[in-house]
Amino acid sequence: MSDPIISVEHVYKSVTDSTGTLDILRDIDFTLAPRETAAVVGASGSGKSTLLSIIAGLDTPTRGTVRVDGEDLFAMDEDARAALRARKVGFVFQSFQLLGNLTALENVMLPLELAGRKDSRKAAGEMMARVGLAQRLGHYPRVLSGGEQQRVALARAFVVKPSVLLADEPTGSLDFATGETVMELMFDLNREQGTTLVLVTHDTAIAQRCKRRITIEAGRVVAEPVPAAG
């Protein structure tokens, strides 16, 4: 059996203000294998997005350990975490997070350029074609539909061939039909590249497409995920 690609070990997250201390996550503990797909589900405010941010190393736990491909995120400084994200982690957000002053192609090229890739334009163009946007390379985000913007975001996430893809409500800003198309594309790309997918969603149908489900209530995992049959 292969080593986990993601290991979340007894993670707690609390915040304190003038009204006291709020426990956001309490003793979250699970591992994910390479190529596994997992949906993180739960009510609004249950801690799902905070957990995703901690797995990404964008937020720090109060205590506990997160390892990505064997590397302890919080034994690193922020520069080292950023370098690991650039090499191994892709992101897809509900709000797309495209840079408005860059064309669609330039948005997809950006992570490749940051990684020093010499073939960034060619590789980005090929990925844009893969998501069905070969005719939209020179368009800026403001003239793209929501579905097109999310496909650009998918292209940007997958173009670096990440080990891990983190997706936070990726269809939350899209209508049902467009969301279905985007999710089909995300799962197709995930299979093609062998990426480990961690997906925060309120959508039960989307969650059921993942092999694992991690249900969070009041900051705790209430149902340890079980691999689906088949």
ChimeraX attribute file (.defattr): number of C-alpha atoms within 10 A of each C-alpha:
attribute: neighborCount
match mode: 1-to-1
recipient: residues
	/A:1	4
	/A:2	6
	/A:3	12
	/A:4	18
	/A:5	20
	/A:6	23
	/A:7	21
	/A:8	20
	/A:9	16
	/A:10	16
	/A:11	21
	/A:12	21
	/A:13	22
	/A:14	14
	/A:15	11
	/A:16	9
	/A:17	7
	/A:18	5
	/A:19	6
	/A:20	7
	/A:21	10
	/A:22	11
	/A:23	15
	/A:24	21
	/A:25	24
	/A:26	21
	/A:27	16
	/A:28	19
	/A:29	17
	/A:30	17
	/A:31	14
	/A:32	19
	/A:33	15
	/A:34	18
	/A:35	17
	/A:36	21
	/A:37	24
	/A:38	23
	/A:39	26
	/A:40	25
	/A:41	23
	/A:42	20
	/A:43	13
	/A:44	11
	/A:45	13
	/A:46	19
	/A:47	22
	/A:48	27
	/A:49	19
	/A:50	19
	/A:51	25
	/A:52	19
	/A:53	15
	/A:54	19
	/A:55	23
	/A:56	24
	/A:57	22
	/A:58	15
	/A:59	14
	/A:60	20
	/A:61	23
	/A:62	15
	/A:63	15
	/A:64	17
	/A:65	21
	/A:66	27
	/A:67	20
	/A:68	22
	/A:69	18
	/A:70	12
	/A:71	15
	/A:72	14
	/A:73	24
	/A:74	19
	/A:75	12
	/A:76	13
	/A:77	9
	/A:78	13
	/A:79	9
	/A:80	13
	/A:81	19
	/A:82	16
	/A:83	13
	/A:84	18
	/A:85	20
	/A:86	16
	/A:87	17
	/A:88	16
	/A:89	23
	/A:90	26
	/A:91	21
	/A:92	25
	/A:93	19
	/A:94	15
	/A:95	17
	/A:96	21
	/A:97	14
	/A:98	21
	/A:99	14
	/A:100	11
	/A:101	11
	/A:102	16
	/A:103	19
	/A:104	29
	/A:105	26
	/A:106	23
	/A:107	23
	/A:108	29
	/A:109	25
	/A:110	19
	/A:111	20
	/A:112	22
	/A:113	14
	/A:114	11
	/A:115	13
	/A:116	10
	/A:117	14
	/A:118	10
	/A:119	11
	/A:120	22
	/A:121	17
	/A:122	12
	/A:123	17
	/A:124	26
	/A:125	20
	/A:126	17
	/A:127	23
	/A:128	25
	/A:129	15
	/A:130	14
	/A:131	19
	/A:132	15
	/A:133	19
	/A:134	14
	/A:135	9
	/A:136	18
	/A:137	18
	/A:138	12
	/A:139	14
	/A:140	19
	/A:141	23
	/A:142	13
	/A:143	10
	/A:144	14
	/A:145	12
	/A:146	19
	/A:147	20
	/A:148	20
	/A:149	21
	/A:150	29
	/A:151	25
	/A:152	29
	/A:153	27
	/A:154	28
	/A:155	30
	/A:156	27
	/A:157	21
	/A:158	25
	/A:159	23
	/A:160	23
	/A:161	19
	/A:162	21
	/A:163	23
	/A:164	29
	/A:165	23
	/A:166	23
	/A:167	24
	/A:168	21
	/A:169	17
	/A:170	24
	/A:171	28
	/A:172	15
	/A:173	16
	/A:174	17
	/A:175	11
	/A:176	11
	/A:177	10
	/A:178	17
	/A:179	19
	/A:180	15
	/A:181	13
	/A:182	21
	/A:183	18
	/A:184	13
	/A:185	17
	/A:186	22
	/A:187	16
	/A:188	12
	/A:189	18
	/A:190	22
	/A:191	15
	/A:192	10
	/A:193	15
	/A:194	16
	/A:195	24
	/A:196	23
	/A:197	25
	/A:198	25
	/A:199	26
	/A:200	25
	/A:201	22
	/A:202	18
	/A:203	13
	/A:204	10
	/A:205	9
	/A:206	17
	/A:207	20
	/A:208	13
	/A:209	15
	/A:210	19
	/A:211	17
	/A:212	20
	/A:213	23
	/A:214	22
	/A:215	19
	/A:216	23
	/A:217	19
	/A:218	17
	/A:219	23
	/A:220	21
	/A:221	21
	/A:222	13
	/A:223	11
	/A:224	13
	/A:225	16
	/A:226	10
	/A:227	13
	/A:228	11
	/A:229	5
	/A:230	4
